[in-house]
Amino acid sequence: MAKNANGPRMDKANLPQKTCAACGRPFVWRKKWARDWENVRFCSDRCRADAKR
């Protein structure tokens, strides 16, 4: 993993993946989920809303 001014840099090919709890599709890490990645369960707002029904 390379470094930049902000710390370690993630290559797009090596991003962590999870499986969506609602639709079962794989999705990859996004920067906006960096602080809360352990608690992310759904790939989108639509899947999260469908899971509540």
C-alpha positions, 0 to 999 in steps of 0.5 A: 500500500502506497502512502500519500500526505493523508496516510495510506492510500488504497488502490481501487483494486484492493478495496474491502468488500461486503455483501448487502444484507437485503439484496445479496450483491457485493459492494465495495468500501466508500470514503464516506463509510470510512469511520463506520465501515464495520456497521455498514450492512446495505449497499444503498438507501433503497436496500436499507428502506426495503429491509425495514418493510 
